[in-house]
Amino acid sequence: MTKELSSLNEVYQTIAKVTSLDDALRLYQEFKGLTITFPTKLISADYVKQYLKKETQKRQQLSSRELQQLARKFDYSERQMRRFLRDIRQDNTSNRVEEEELVYITKWLEERRSEEGEEND
């Protein structure tokens, strides 16, 4: 298996080490020839805006602490969250938002953040 991994191009070696050789082969088959860039944010800005819109429909203001907690939860800066809120206020549409929270993804982000904190200690 090590010999097979060493025969792959570097990016596929990395993928195989992080996941598995089968996953690397699947990704090769699906995306070969494409240039793929991964956004630094896992959760889209549109989703966060929809979530904030829902929260502001429940109550007019989010406290600084609530905004800070949401920023950590979604892995965005507080400044970006304030920009999202400003965009929402400027948006005149009053559609009710019924988004469900991304429980699995936000939990995964929190676990990674905890692991990084432990490594830095």
MODELLER restraints for C-alpha pairs under 7 A, 6 or more apart:
rsr = mdl.restraints
at = mdl.atoms
rsr.add(forms.Gaussian(group=physical.xy_distance, feature=features.Distance(at['CA:5:A'], at['CA:13:A']), mean=5.66, stdev=0.5))
rsr.add(forms.Gaussian(group=physical.xy_distance, feature=features.Distance(at['CA:6:A'], at['CA:13:A']), mean=6.93, stdev=0.5))
rsr.add(forms.Gaussian(group=physical.xy_distance, feature=features.Distance(at['CA:12:A'], at['CA:24:A']), mean=5.74, stdev=0.5))
rsr.add(forms.Gaussian(group=physical.xy_distance, feature=features.Distance(at['CA:15:A'], at['CA:24:A']), mean=5.52, stdev=0.5))
rsr.add(forms.Gaussian(group=physical.xy_distance, feature=features.Distance(at['CA:16:A'], at['CA:23:A']), mean=6.67, stdev=0.5))
rsr.add(forms.Gaussian(group=physical.xy_distance, feature=features.Distance(at['CA:16:A'], at['CA:24:A']), mean=5.08, stdev=0.5))
rsr.add(forms.Gaussian(group=physical.xy_distance, feature=features.Distance(at['CA:43:A'], at['CA:74:A']), mean=6.68, stdev=0.5))
rsr.add(forms.Gaussian(group=physical.xy_distance, feature=features.Distance(at['CA:49:A'], at['CA:84:A']), mean=5.82, stdev=0.5))
rsr.add(forms.Gaussian(group=physical.xy_distance, feature=features.Distance(at['CA:50:A'], at['CA:97:A']), mean=6.72, stdev=0.5))
rsr.add(forms.Gaussian(group=physical.xy_distance, feature=features.Distance(at['CA:51:A'], at['CA:99:A']), mean=6.53, stdev=0.5))
rsr.add(forms.Gaussian(group=physical.xy_distance, feature=features.Distance(at['CA:52:A'], at['CA:85:A']), mean=6.96, stdev=0.5))
rsr.add(forms.Gaussian(group=physical.xy_distance, feature=features.Distance(at['CA:53:A'], at['CA:88:A']), mean=6.50, stdev=0.5))
rsr.add(forms.Gaussian(group=physical.xy_distance, feature=features.Distance(at['CA:54:A'], at['CA:97:A']), mean=5.40, stdev=0.5))
rsr.add(forms.Gaussian(group=physical.xy_distance, feature=features.Distance(at['CA:67:A'], at['CA:78:A']), mean=6.71, stdev=0.5))
rsr.add(forms.Gaussian(group=physical.xy_distance, feature=features.Distance(at['CA:68:A'], at['CA:78:A']), mean=5.92, stdev=0.5))
rsr.add(forms.Gaussian(group=physical.xy_distance, feature=features.Distance(at['CA:71:A'], at['CA:77:A']), mean=5.60, stdev=0.5))
rsr.add(forms.Gaussian(group=physical.xy_distance, feature=features.Distance(at['CA:71:A'], at['CA:78:A']), mean=5.50, stdev=0.5))
rsr.add(forms.Gaussian(group=physical.xy_distance, feature=features.Distance(at['CA:71:A'], at['CA:81:A']), mean=6.42, stdev=0.5))
rsr.add(forms.Gaussian(group=physical.xy_distance, feature=features.Distance(at['CA:73:A'], at['CA:106:A']), mean=6.02, stdev=0.5))
rsr.add(forms.Gaussian(group=physical.xy_distance, feature=features.Distance(at['CA:73:A'], at['CA:110:A']), mean=6.86, stdev=0.5))
rsr.add(forms.Gaussian(group=physical.xy_distance, feature=features.Distance(at['CA:74:A'], at['CA:106:A']), mean=6.43, stdev=0.5))
